[in-house]
Amino acid sequence: MTNIECEFYCTKDMRWWVCKDCFEDFKDKFGWTVKSADELLD
């Protein structure tokens, strides 16, 4: 498949990935937060 957009979140080391829906479902339980890509490069 081509030209498919997806939104995901990953750990800073990019080892673990989670889809947007799962992030929303579990962010409170696991205390997940979001940082911009620019913040991760610092």
mmCIF entry with sequence, helices, sheets and N, C-alpha, C, O atoms, coordinates in Angstrom:
data_MODEL
# 
_entry.id   MODEL 
# 
_entity.id                         1 
_entity.type                       polymer 
_entity.pdbx_number_of_molecules   1 
# 
_entity_poly.entity_id                      1 
_entity_poly.type                           'polypeptide(L)' 
_entity_poly.nstd_linkage                   no 
_entity_poly.nstd_monomer                   no 
_entity_poly.pdbx_seq_one_letter_code       MTNIECEFYCTKDMRWWVCKDCFEDFKDKFGWTVKSADELLD 
_entity_poly.pdbx_seq_one_letter_code_can   MTNIECEFYCTKDMRWWVCKDCFEDFKDKFGWTVKSADELLD 
_entity_poly.pdbx_strand_id                 A 
# 
loop_
_entity_poly_seq.entity_id 
_entity_poly_seq.num 
_entity_poly_seq.mon_id 
_entity_poly_seq.hetero 
1 1  MET n 
1 2  THR n 
1 3  ASN n 
1 4  ILE n 
1 5  GLU n 
1 6  CYS n 
1 7  GLU n 
1 8  PHE n 
1 9  TYR n 
1 10 CYS n 
1 11 THR n 
1 12 LYS n 
1 13 ASP n 
1 14 MET n 
1 15 ARG n 
1 16 TRP n 
1 17 TRP n 
1 18 VAL n 
1 19 CYS n 
1 20 LYS n 
1 21 ASP n 
1 22 CYS n 
1 23 PHE n 
1 24 GLU n 
1 25 ASP n 
1 26 PHE n 
1 27 LYS n 
1 28 ASP n 
1 29 LYS n 
1 30 PHE n 
1 31 GLY n 
1 32 TRP n 
1 33 THR n 
1 34 VAL n 
1 35 LYS n 
1 36 SER n 
1 37 ALA n 
1 38 ASP n 
1 39 GLU n 
1 40 LEU n 
1 41 LEU n 
1 42 ASP n 
# 
_struct_asym.id          A 
_struct_asym.entity_id   1 
# 
loop_
_struct_conf.conf_type_id 
_struct_conf.id 
_struct_conf.pdbx_PDB_helix_id 
_struct_conf.beg_label_comp_id 
_struct_conf.beg_label_asym_id 
_struct_conf.beg_label_seq_id 
_struct_conf.pdbx_beg_PDB_ins_code 
_struct_conf.end_label_comp_id 
_struct_conf.end_label_asym_id 
_struct_conf.end_label_seq_id 
_struct_conf.pdbx_end_PDB_ins_code 
_struct_conf.beg_auth_comp_id 
_struct_conf.beg_auth_asym_id 
_struct_conf.beg_auth_seq_id 
_struct_conf.end_auth_comp_id 
_struct_conf.end_auth_asym_id 
_struct_conf.end_auth_seq_id 
_struct_conf.pdbx_PDB_helix_class 
_struct_conf.details 
_struct_conf.pdbx_PDB_helix_length 
HELX_P HELX_P1 AA1 LYS A 20 ? PHE A 30 ? LYS A 20 PHE A 30 1 ? 11 
HELX_P HELX_P2 AA2 ALA A 37 ? LEU A 41 ? ALA A 37 LEU A 41 1 ? 5  
# 
_struct_conf_type.id          HELX_P 
_struct_conf_type.criteria    ? 
_struct_conf_type.reference   ? 
# 
_struct_sheet.id               AA1 
_struct_sheet.type             ? 
_struct_sheet.number_strands   2 
_struct_sheet.details          ? 
# 
_struct_sheet_order.sheet_id     AA1 
_struct_sheet_order.range_id_1   1 
_struct_sheet_order.range_id_2   2 
_struct_sheet_order.offset       ? 
_struct_sheet_order.sense        anti-parallel 
# 
loop_
_struct_sheet_range.sheet_id 
_struct_sheet_range.id 
_struct_sheet_range.beg_label_comp_id 
_struct_sheet_range.beg_label_asym_id 
_struct_sheet_range.beg_label_seq_id 
_struct_sheet_range.pdbx_beg_PDB_ins_code 
_struct_sheet_range.end_label_comp_id 
_struct_sheet_range.end_label_asym_id 
_struct_sheet_range.end_label_seq_id 
_struct_sheet_range.pdbx_end_PDB_ins_code 
_struct_sheet_range.beg_auth_comp_id 
_struct_sheet_range.beg_auth_asym_id 
_struct_sheet_range.beg_auth_seq_id 
_struct_sheet_range.end_auth_comp_id 
_struct_sheet_range.end_auth_asym_id 
_struct_sheet_range.end_auth_seq_id 
AA1 1 PHE A 8  ? CYS A 10 ? PHE A 8  CYS A 10 
AA1 2 TRP A 17 ? CYS A 19 ? TRP A 17 CYS A 19 
# 
loop_
_atom_site.group_PDB 
_atom_site.id 
_atom_site.type_symbol 
_atom_site.label_atom_id 
_atom_site.label_alt_id 
_atom_site.label_comp_id 
_atom_site.label_asym_id 
_atom_site.label_entity_id 
_atom_site.label_seq_id 
_atom_site.pdbx_PDB_ins_code 
_atom_site.Cartn_x 
_atom_site.Cartn_y 
_atom_site.Cartn_z 
_atom_site.occupancy 
_atom_site.B_iso_or_equiv 
_atom_site.pdbx_formal_charge 
_atom_site.auth_seq_id 
_atom_site.auth_comp_id 
_atom_site.auth_asym_id 
_atom_site.auth_atom_id 
_atom_site.pdbx_PDB_model_num 
ATOM 1   N N  . MET A 1 1  ? 0.849  -1.180 0.000  1.00 0.00 ? 1  MET A N  1 
ATOM 2   C CA . MET A 1 1  ? 0.000  0.000  0.000  1.00 0.00 ? 1  MET A CA 1 
ATOM 3   C C  . MET A 1 1  ? 0.892  1.239  0.000  1.00 0.00 ? 1  MET A C  1 
ATOM 4   O O  . MET A 1 1  ? 1.975  1.240  0.584  1.00 0.00 ? 1  MET A O  1 
ATOM 5   N N  . THR A 1 2  ? 0.427  2.269  -0.650 1.00 0.00 ? 2  THR A N  1 
ATOM 6   C CA . THR A 1 2  ? 1.198  3.502  -0.705 1.00 0.00 ? 2  THR A CA 1 
ATOM 7   C C  . THR A 1 2  ? 0.311  4.678  -0.339 1.00 0.00 ? 2  THR A C  1 
ATOM 8   O O  . THR A 1 2  ? -0.916 4.577  -0.322 1.00 0.00 ? 2  THR A O  1 
ATOM 9   N N  . ASN A 1 3  ? 0.956  5.784  -0.049 1.00 0.00 ? 3  ASN A N  1 
ATOM 10  C CA . ASN A 1 3  ? 0.256  7.029  0.270  1.00 0.00 ? 3  ASN A CA 1 
ATOM 11  C C  . ASN A 1 3  ? -0.704 6.886  1.445  1.00 0.00 ? 3  ASN A C  1 
ATOM 12  O O  . ASN A 1 3  ? -1.798 7.449  1.427  1.00 0.00 ? 3  ASN A O  1 
ATOM 13  N N  . ILE A 1 4  ? -0.306 6.151  2.446  1.00 0.00 ? 4  ILE A N  1 
ATOM 14  C CA . ILE A 1 4  ? -1.132 6.000  3.640  1.00 0.00 ? 4  ILE A CA 1 
ATOM 15  C C  . ILE A 1 4  ? -0.492 6.799  4.762  1.00 0.00 ? 4  ILE A C  1 
ATOM 16  O O  . ILE A 1 4  ? 0.687  6.633  5.073  1.00 0.00 ? 4  ILE A O  1 
ATOM 17  N N  . GLU A 1 5  ? -1.292 7.665  5.360  1.00 0.00 ? 5  GLU A N  1 
ATOM 18  C CA . GLU A 1 5  ? -0.803 8.434  6.495  1.00 0.00 ? 5  GLU A CA 1 
ATOM 19  C C  . GLU A 1 5  ? -1.133 7.681  7.766  1.00 0.00 ? 5  GLU A C  1 
ATOM 20  O O  . GLU A 1 5  ? -2.200 7.080  7.889  1.00 0.00 ? 5  GLU A O  1 
ATOM 21  N N  . CYS A 1 6  ? -0.206 7.720  8.712  1.00 0.00 ? 6  CYS A N  1 
ATOM 22  C CA . CYS A 1 6  ? -0.496 7.153  10.010 1.00 0.00 ? 6  CYS A CA 1 
ATOM 23  C C  . CYS A 1 6  ? 0.153  8.040  11.059 1.00 0.00 ? 6  CYS A C  1 
ATOM 24  O O  . CYS A 1 6  ? 1.164  8.695  10.804 1.00 0.00 ? 6  CYS A O  1 
ATOM 25  N N  . GLU A 1 7  ? -0.424 8.050  12.202 1.00 0.00 ? 7  GLU A N  1 
ATOM 26  C CA . GLU A 1 7  ? 0.116  8.826  13.306 1.00 0.00 ? 7  GLU A CA 1 
ATOM 27  C C  . GLU A 1 7  ? 0.494  7.850  14.395 1.00 0.00 ? 7  GLU A C  1 
ATOM 28  O O  . GLU A 1 7  ? -0.273 6.948  14.731 1.00 0.00 ? 7  GLU A O  1 
ATOM 29  N N  . PHE A 1 8  ? 1.672  8.035  14.940 1.00 0.00 ? 8  PHE A N  1 
ATOM 30  C CA . PHE A 1 8  ? 2.140  7.133  15.968 1.00 0.00 ? 8  PHE A CA 1 
ATOM 31  C C  . PHE A 1 8  ? 3.000  7.898  16.954 1.00 0.00 ? 8  PHE A C  1 
ATOM 32  O O  . PHE A 1 8  ? 3.382  9.043  16.711 1.00 0.00 ? 8  PHE A O  1 
ATOM 33  N N  . TYR A 1 9  ? 3.292  7.265  18.045 1.00 0.00 ? 9  TYR A N  1 
ATOM 34  C CA . TYR A 1 9  ? 4.169  7.812  19.072 1.00 0.00 ? 9  TYR A CA 1 
ATOM 35  C C  . TYR A 1 9  ? 5.235  6.775  19.345 1.00 0.00 ? 9  TYR A C  1 
ATOM 36  O O  . TYR A 1 9  ? 4.990  5.575  19.217 1.00 0.00 ? 9  TYR A O  1 
ATOM 37  N N  . CYS A 1 10 ? 6.420  7.230  19.722 1.00 0.00 ? 10 CYS A N  1 
ATOM 38  C CA . CYS A 1 10 ? 7.496  6.288  20.022 1.00 0.00 ? 10 CYS A CA 1 
ATOM 39  C C  . CYS A 1 10 ? 8.325  6.803  21.187 1.00 0.00 ? 10 CYS A C  1 
ATOM 40  O O  . CYS A 1 10 ? 8.265  7.977  21.553 1.00 0.00 ? 10 CYS A O  1 
ATOM 41  N N  . THR A 1 11 ? 9.099  5.891  21.754 1.00 0.00 ? 11 THR A N  1 
ATOM 42  C CA . THR A 1 11 ? 10.008 6.272  22.823 1.00 0.00 ? 11 THR A CA 1 
ATOM 43  C C  . THR A 1 11 ? 11.160 7.068  22.216 1.00 0.00 ? 11 THR A C  1 
ATOM 44  O O  . THR A 1 11 ? 11.393 7.027  21.008 1.00 0.00 ? 11 THR A O  1 
ATOM 45  N N  . LYS A 1 12 ? 11.866 7.782  23.065 1.00 0.00 ? 12 LYS A N  1 
ATOM 46  C CA . LYS A 1 12 ? 12.958 8.633  22.585 1.00 0.00 ? 12 LYS A CA 1 
ATOM 47  C C  . LYS A 1 12 ? 13.990 7.831  21.801 1.00 0.00 ? 12 LYS A C  1 
ATOM 48  O O  . LYS A 1 12 ? 14.542 8.330  20.821 1.00 0.00 ? 12 LYS A O  1 
ATOM 49  N N  . ASP A 1 13 ? 14.258 6.600  22.216 1.00 0.00 ? 13 ASP A N  1 
ATOM 50  C CA . ASP A 1 13 ? 15.227 5.773  21.499 1.00 0.00 ? 13 ASP A CA 1 
ATOM 51  C C  . ASP A 1 13 ? 14.615 5.065  20.291 1.00 0.00 ? 13 ASP A C  1 
ATOM 52  O O  . ASP A 1 13 ? 15.295 4.311  19.595 1.00 0.00 ? 13 ASP A O  1 
ATOM 53  N N  . MET A 1 14 ? 13.336 5.313  20.050 1.00 0.00 ? 14 MET A N  1 
ATOM 54  C CA . MET A 1 14 ? 12.572 4.763  18.933 1.00 0.00 ? 14 MET A CA 1 
ATOM 55  C C  . MET A 1 14 ? 12.484 3.235  18.960 1.00 0.00 ? 14 MET A C  1 
ATOM 56  O O  . MET A 1 14 ? 12.262 2.596  17.932 1.00 0.00 ? 14 MET A O  1 
ATOM 57  N N  . ARG A 1 15 ? 12.661 2.665  20.141 1.00 0.00 ? 15 ARG A N  1 
ATOM 58  C CA . ARG A 1 15 ? 12.579 1.209  20.278 1.00 0.00 ? 15 ARG A CA 1 
ATOM 59  C C  . ARG A 1 15 ? 11.132 0.733  20.341 1.00 0.00 ? 15 ARG A C  1 
ATOM 60  O O  . ARG A 1 15 ? 10.803 -0.330 19.815 1.00 0.00 ? 15 ARG A O  1 
ATOM 61  N N  . TRP A 1 16 ? 10.276 1.510  20.978 1.00 0.00 ? 16 TRP A N  1 
ATOM 62  C CA . TRP A 1 16 ? 8.879  1.127  21.177 1.00 0.00 ? 16 TRP A CA 1 
ATOM 63  C C  . TRP A 1 16 ? 7.964  2.124  20.482 1.00 0.00 ? 16 TRP A C  1 
ATOM 64  O O  . TRP A 1 16 ? 8.156  3.335  20.589 1.00 0.00 ? 16 TRP A O  1 
ATOM 65  N N  . TRP A 1 17 ? 6.982  1.614  19.777 1.00 0.00 ? 17 TRP A N  1 
ATOM 66  C CA . TRP A 1 17 ? 6.042  2.430  19.013 1.00 0.00 ? 17 TRP A CA 1 
ATOM 67  C C  . TRP A 1 17 ? 4.629  2.077  19.427 1.00 0.00 ? 17 TRP A C  1 
ATOM 68  O O  . TRP A 1 17 ? 4.353  0.939  19.806 1.00 0.00 ? 17 TRP A O  1 
ATOM 69  N N  . VAL A 1 18 ? 3.721  3.064  19.355 1.00 0.00 ? 18 VAL A N  1 
ATOM 70  C CA . VAL A 1 18 ? 2.319  2.825  19.672 1.00 0.00 ? 18 VAL A CA 1 
ATOM 71  C C  . VAL A 1 18 ? 1.471  3.722  18.766 1.00 0.00 ? 18 VAL A C  1 
ATOM 72  O O  . VAL A 1 18 ? 1.846  4.857  18.472 1.00 0.00 ? 18 VAL A O  1 
ATOM 73  N N  . CYS A 1 19 ? 0.332  3.198  18.332 1.00 0.00 ? 19 CYS A N  1 
ATOM 74  C CA . CYS A 1 19 ? -0.540 3.985  17.461 1.00 0.00 ? 19 CYS A CA 1 
ATOM 75  C C  . CYS A 1 19 ? -1.255 5.067  18.280 1.00 0.00 ? 19 CYS A C  1 
ATOM 76  O O  . CYS A 1 19 ? -1.274 5.030  19.510 1.00 0.00 ? 19 CYS A O  1 
ATOM 77  N N  . LYS A 1 20 ? -1.831 6.012  17.571 1.00 0.00 ? 20 LYS A N  1 
ATOM 78  C CA . LYS A 1 20 ? -2.504 7.146  18.224 1.00 0.00 ? 20 LYS A CA 1 
ATOM 79  C C  . LYS A 1 20 ? -3.629 6.677  19.151 1.00 0.00 ? 20 LYS A C  1 
ATOM 80  O O  . LYS A 1 20 ? -3.757 7.167  20.273 1.00 0.00 ? 20 LYS A O  1 
ATOM 81  N N  . ASP A 1 21 ? -4.441 5.728  18.680 1.00 0.00 ? 21 ASP A N  1 
ATOM 82  C CA . ASP A 1 21 ? -5.560 5.250  19.502 1.00 0.00 ? 21 ASP A CA 1 
ATOM 83  C C  . ASP A 1 21 ? -5.074 4.593  20.784 1.00 0.00 ? 21 ASP A C  1 
ATOM 84  O O  . ASP A 1 21 ? -5.619 4.847  21.858 1.00 0.00 ? 21 ASP A O  1 
ATOM 85  N N  . CYS A 1 22 ? -4.055 3.752  20.679 1.00 0.00 ? 22 CYS A N  1 
ATOM 86  C CA . CYS A 1 22 ? -3.522 3.089  21.872 1.00 0.00 ? 22 CYS A CA 1 
ATOM 87  C C  . CYS A 1 22 ? -2.886 4.104  22.819 1.00 0.00 ? 22 CYS A C  1 
ATOM 88  O O  . CYS A 1 22 ? -3.015 3.986  24.037 1.00 0.00 ? 22 CYS A O  1 
ATOM 89  N N  . PHE A 1 23 ? -2.199 5.103  22.258 1.00 0.00 ? 23 PHE A N  1 
ATOM 90  C CA . PHE A 1 23 ? -1.627 6.144  23.106 1.00 0.00 ? 23 PHE A CA 1 
ATOM 91  C C  . PHE A 1 23 ? -2.716 6.812  23.924 1.00 0.00 ? 23 PHE A C  1 
ATOM 92  O O  . PHE A 1 23 ? -2.566 6.987  25.133 1.00 0.00 ? 23 PHE A O  1 
ATOM 93  N N  . GLU A 1 24 ? -3.800 7.182  23.283 1.00 0.00 ? 24 GLU A N  1 
ATOM 94  C CA . GLU A 1 24 ? -4.907 7.834  23.991 1.00 0.00 ? 24 GLU A CA 1 
ATOM 95  C C  . GLU A 1 24 ? -5.504 6.920  25.061 1.00 0.00 ? 24 GLU A C  1 
ATOM 96  O O  . GLU A 1 24 ? -5.875 7.384  26.140 1.00 0.00 ? 24 GLU A O  1 
ATOM 97  N N  . ASP A 1 25 ? -5.595 5.624  24.764 1.00 0.00 ? 25 ASP A N  1 
ATOM 98  C CA . ASP A 1 25 ? -6.163 4.671  25.715 1.00 0.00 ? 25 ASP A CA 1 
ATOM 99  C C  . ASP A 1 25 ? -5.293 4.478  26.949 1.00 0.00 ? 25 ASP A C  1 
ATOM 100 O O  . ASP A 1 25 ? -5.813 4.278  28.047 1.00 0.00 ? 25 ASP A O  1 
ATOM 101 N N  . PHE A 1 26 ? -3.982 4.534  26.782 1.00 0.00 ? 26 PHE A N  1 
ATOM 102 C CA . PHE A 1 26 ? -3.076 4.154  27.871 1.00 0.00 ? 26 PHE A CA 1 
ATOM 103 C C  . PHE A 1 26 ? -2.222 5.279  28.450 1.00 0.00 ? 26 PHE A C  1 
ATOM 104 O O  . PHE A 1 26 ? -1.473 5.040  29.397 1.00 0.00 ? 26 PHE A O  1 
ATOM 105 N N  . LYS A 1 27 ? -2.308 6.486  27.919 1.00 0.00 ? 27 LYS A N  1 
ATOM 106 C CA . LYS A 1 27 ? -1.409 7.560  28.374 1.00 0.00 ? 27 LYS A CA 1 
ATOM 107 C C  . LYS A 1 27 ? -1.553 7.861  29.859 1.00 0.00 ? 27 LYS A C  1 
ATOM 108 O O  . LYS A 1 27 ? -0.551 8.107  30.532 1.00 0.00 ? 27 LYS A O  1 
ATOM 109 N N  . ASP A 1 28 ? -2.760 7.847  30.380 1.00 0.00 ? 28 ASP A N  1 
ATOM 110 C CA . ASP A 1 28 ? -2.944 8.126  31.805 1.00 0.00 ? 28 ASP A CA 1 
ATOM 111 C C  . ASP A 1 28 ? -2.444 6.969  32.670 1.00 0.00 ? 28 ASP A C  1 
ATOM 112 O O  . ASP A 1 28 ? -1.809 7.188  33.702 1.00 0.00 ? 28 ASP A O  1 
ATOM 113 N N  . LYS A 1 29 ? -2.727 5.764  32.253 1.00 0.00 ? 29 LYS A N  1 
ATOM 114 C CA . LYS A 1 29 ? -2.320 4.584  33.019 1.00 0.00 ? 29 LYS A CA 1 
ATOM 115 C C  . LYS A 1 29 ? -0.801 4.505  33.167 1.00 0.00 ? 29 LYS A C  1 
ATOM 116 O O  . LYS A 1 29 ? -0.298 4.172  34.240 1.00 0.00 ? 29 LYS A O  1 
ATOM 117 N N  . PHE A 1 30 ? -0.073 4.810  32.093 1.00 0.00 ? 30 PHE A N  1 
ATOM 118 C CA . PHE A 1 30 ? 1.377  4.683  32.097 1.00 0.00 ? 30 PHE A CA 1 
ATOM 119 C C  . PHE A 1 30 ? 2.114  6.013  32.259 1.00 0.00 ? 30 PHE A C  1 
ATOM 120 O O  . PHE A 1 30 ? 3.344  6.032  32.313 1.00 0.00 ? 30 PHE A O  1 
ATOM 121 N N  . GLY A 1 31 ? 1.381  7.120  32.336 1.00 0.00 ? 31 GLY A N  1 
ATOM 122 C CA . GLY A 1 31 ? 2.012  8.425  32.523 1.00 0.00 ? 31 GLY A CA 1 
ATOM 123 C C  . GLY A 1 31 ? 2.788  8.903  31.309 1.00 0.00 ? 31 GLY A C  1 
ATOM 124 O O  . GLY A 1 31 ? 3.771  9.633  31.435 1.00 0.00 ? 31 GLY A O  1 
ATOM 125 N N  . TRP A 1 32 ? 2.336  8.484  30.128 1.00 0.00 ? 32 TRP A N  1 
ATOM 126 C CA . TRP A 1 32 ? 3.017  8.888  28.898 1.00 0.00 ? 32 TRP A CA 1 
ATOM 127 C C  . TRP A 1 32 ? 2.796  10.369 28.629 1.00 0.00 ? 32 TRP A C  1 
ATOM 128 O O  . TRP A 1 32 ? 1.719  10.901 28.900 1.00 0.00 ? 32 TRP A O  1 
ATOM 129 N N  . THR A 1 33 ? 3.816  11.033 28.096 1.00 0.00 ? 33 THR A N  1 
ATOM 130 C CA . THR A 1 33 ? 3.721  12.435 27.694 1.00 0.00 ? 33 THR A CA 1 
ATOM 131 C C  . THR A 1 33 ? 4.255  12.564 26.272 1.00 0.00 ? 33 THR A C  1 
ATOM 132 O O  . THR A 1 33 ? 4.913  11.659 25.758 1.00 0.00 ? 33 THR A O  1 
ATOM 133 N N  . VAL A 1 34 ? 3.966  13.692 25.648 1.00 0.00 ? 34 VAL A N  1 
ATOM 134 C CA . VAL A 1 34 ? 4.367  13.935 24.263 1.00 0.00 ? 34 VAL A CA 1 
ATOM 135 C C  . VAL A 1 34 ? 5.378  15.065 24.222 1.00 0.00 ? 34 VAL A C  1 
ATOM 136 O O  . VAL A 1 34 ? 5.208  16.093 24.877 1.00 0.00 ? 34 VAL A O  1 
ATOM 137 N N  . LYS A 1 35 ? 6.430  14.863 23.444 1.00 0.00 ? 35 LYS A N  1 
ATOM 138 C CA . LYS A 1 35 ? 7.417  15.902 23.167 1.00 0.00 ? 35 LYS A CA 1 
ATOM 139 C C  . LYS A 1 35 ? 7.505  16.035 21.662 1.00 0.00 ? 35 LYS A C  1 
ATOM 140 O O  . LYS A 1 35 ? 7.287  15.072 20.927 1.00 0.00 ? 35 LYS A O  1 
ATOM 141 N N  . SER A 1 36 ? 7.826  17.238 21.209 1.00 0.00 ? 36 SER A N  1 
ATOM 142 C CA . SER A 1 36 ? 8.004  17.450 19.774 1.00 0.00 ? 36 SER A CA 1 
ATOM 143 C C  . SER A 1 36 ? 9.317  16.817 19.328 1.00 0.00 ? 36 SER A C  1 
ATOM 144 O O  . SER A 1 36 ? 10.197 16.560 20.150 1.00 0.00 ? 36 SER A O  1 
ATOM 145 N N  . ALA A 1 37 ? 9.447  16.570 18.048 1.00 0.00 ? 37 ALA A N  1 
ATOM 146 C CA . ALA A 1 37 ? 10.679 16.011 17.508 1.00 0.00 ? 37 ALA A CA 1 
ATOM 147 C C  . ALA A 1 37 ? 11.855 16.936 17.798 1.00 0.00 ? 37 ALA A C  1 
ATOM 148 O O  . ALA A 1 37 ? 12.962 16.465 18.057 1.00 0.00 ? 37 ALA A O  1 
ATOM 149 N N  . ASP A 1 38 ? 11.628 18.241 17.757 1.00 0.00 ? 38 ASP A N  1 
ATOM 150 C CA . ASP A 1 38 ? 12.700 19.205 18.042 1.00 0.00 ? 38 ASP A CA 1 
ATOM 151 C C  . ASP A 1 38 ? 13.217 19.044 19.472 1.00 0.00 ? 38 ASP A C  1 
ATOM 152 O O  . ASP A 1 38 ? 14.421 19.139 19.706 1.00 0.00 ? 38 ASP A O  1 
ATOM 153 N N  . GLU A 1 39 ? 12.326 18.803 20.420 1.00 0.00 ? 39 GLU A N  1 
ATOM 154 C CA . GLU A 1 39 ? 12.751 18.616 21.811 1.00 0.00 ? 39 GLU A CA 1 
ATOM 155 C C  . GLU A 1 39 ? 13.598 17.365 21.968 1.00 0.00 ? 39 GLU A C  1 
ATOM 156 O O  . GLU A 1 39 ? 14.504 17.331 22.801 1.00 0.00 ? 39 GLU A O  1 
ATOM 157 N N  . LEU A 1 40 ? 13.319 16.356 21.191 1.00 0.00 ? 40 LEU A N  1 
ATOM 158 C CA . LEU A 1 40 ? 14.069 15.104 21.284 1.00 0.00 ? 40 LEU A CA 1 
ATOM 159 C C  . LEU A 1 40 ? 15.478 15.226 20.727 1.00 0.00 ? 40 LEU A C  1 
ATOM 160 O O  . LEU A 1 40 ? 16.361 14.451 21.096 1.00 0.00 ? 40 LEU A O  1 
ATOM 161 N N  . LEU A 1 41 ? 15.698 16.191 19.842 1.00 0.00 ? 41 LEU A N  1 
ATOM 162 C CA . LEU A 1 41 ? 17.012 16.368 19.245 1.00 0.00 ? 41 LEU A CA 1 
ATOM 163 C C  . LEU A 1 41 ? 17.974 17.134 20.133 1.00 0.00 ? 41 LEU A C  1 
ATOM 164 O O  . LEU A 1 41 ? 19.180 17.131 19.887 1.00 0.00 ? 41 LEU A O  1 
ATOM 165 N N  . ASP A 1 42 ? 17.458 17.792 21.164 1.00 0.00 ? 42 ASP A N  1 
ATOM 166 C CA . ASP A 1 42 ? 18.330 18.570 22.085 1.00 0.00 ? 42 ASP A CA 1 
ATOM 167 C C  . ASP A 1 42 ? 19.143 17.670 22.968 1.00 0.00 ? 42 ASP A C  1 
ATOM 168 O O  . ASP A 1 42 ? 19.920 18.152 23.791 1.00 0.00 ? 42 ASP A O  1 
# 
